[in-house]
Amino acid sequence: MTSRVLPPLAFGLVLLVAWQAIVTVLQIPEYLLPSPTAILATVDRSLAASFTVTFIEALAGFLIASVLAFAVATLFVRFHTLEEGLFPIAIAVKTTPIVAIAPLLVIWLGTGWWSKIVAAILICFFPVLVNTVKGLKAADAEYRELFETLGATQAQEFRKLRVPYCLPYLFSALKISSSLAVVGAIVGEFVGATKGLGYLIMISSAHLETATLFSAIFAAAVAGTAMFYVISFTERRLIFWSSGEAD
Amino acid sequence: MNAIVLTDRLTATPAAPCDPVLSIADVSVRFGDVVAVDKLSLTVRRGEFVSLLGPSGCGKSTLLKAIAGLVSLTGGQIQRSDSDLRVGFMFQKPLLLPWRSTLDNALLPIEIQRGGNVVDAVERRNALRMLDLVRLGDFAKAYPHQLSGGMQQRAALARALMCDPDILLLDEPFGALDELTRDTLNEELIRIWQSKQTRLNTVLMVTHSIPEAVTMSDRVVVLSKRPASLIEDVGVTGARPRAPEDGDTAAIIRRIRMMVRSER
């Protein structure tokens, strides 16, 4: 574990020291590029509050999207016509940029929590849907024949074969959508919000408070990374049998 | 090593028990324009070890799957001696579920029969006994990726036996294994079939190896290339274990080889 954590930590430290030195020696004005110490000075309770807001929006969107996508994927696999009819529409919605939809969400849902949560849902939903459908169909025909010879019902085949078989595919999508959830929440906040990291980024850039802007950006990165690693960790614990990435 | 009592029920000349377990009459299977099996008739009797021998892609696996009910017939019929007859099926691949331990894989048929996840202690003990029978007793807690190919196939055999079948249908069960492992597992299969530890008394095995078919079976059903139809039904007598070099066995192997060659 230490051998995996130590090198990036050491490199990060070296970069920070170099950054601090360059800013000090070249006397770069703070509104252009603040030094790491200046950025650190802006880390306060209000940043933590903004972080919490965005993190909760992203997490809620991510969880709701994952449950919804899994349910829809199950229906798609069970009822083939549903998949044929709805999948192309799903793809069309997916290719529409979230930035283009976000203003509409604010009109419909207001500047509160829900417009951000729905933006996060929209952006997380499709990777999970596509991969879950793929994973639920991934079990070889021979496995299905095995279950047939054992006299399994469709529900048994689904529970004991298709769902566990799908898990590597599901987690691979969850890792992607966990970082996307933060993007969705921040985009939602850009368009209309009174709190959160997206709001903080907009305000501090308008006021040329570049140090605050930087700390907000880092906080957003931390939110995405934290979600990614929690899912990665769960994946390694849960899916001990599959070493490769299924996507 | 646990002691398995071998009976000499079939090592001597079988007492010609002639009650049919499976009656296959004029069976045809077609996939679109491709005829896989063409008007094939065959009777399998209780207590027999029968091999279906034929070249790759001749439709012998399709016939086996039709018997198991995995493929529907386009003509003819397959009758089981009684509706309670329990049929076990074993595939060429082990098809173990990678997220289940060996023991839990063996318990899968029971869980499916019961319709729940709860398996009682009796069945757990029964599964452990079955793993002992295939000499995997020490690997009950191991996962499939920790087992060798031969051990995985042993686990698959234990799982097939958990249904407590009267008849076992085997589709080139050890075909993907190396020759040494394959020979060992073939001997084990014979041992289990002869032992009275399970209900199993009849075996129908698909193979494309002439020596394998002749050394193991009471009868070798030689099939033509696709569509599969009967060339000859060769009876094999002589005490087991048989070696392919032995006089009688070697003679039958030679005869079948000529038969298959003239067919080409």
Interface residues (C-beta under 8 A of the other chain):
Chain A: D140 E142 Y143 E145 L146 F147 E148 T149 L150 G151 A152 T153 Q156 K160 L161 P164 I239 F240 W241 S242
Chain B: K65 A68 G69 L70 V87 F89 F91 K93 L95 L97 P98 W99 L108 P109 E111 I112 Q113 G115 Y143 P144 H145 C163
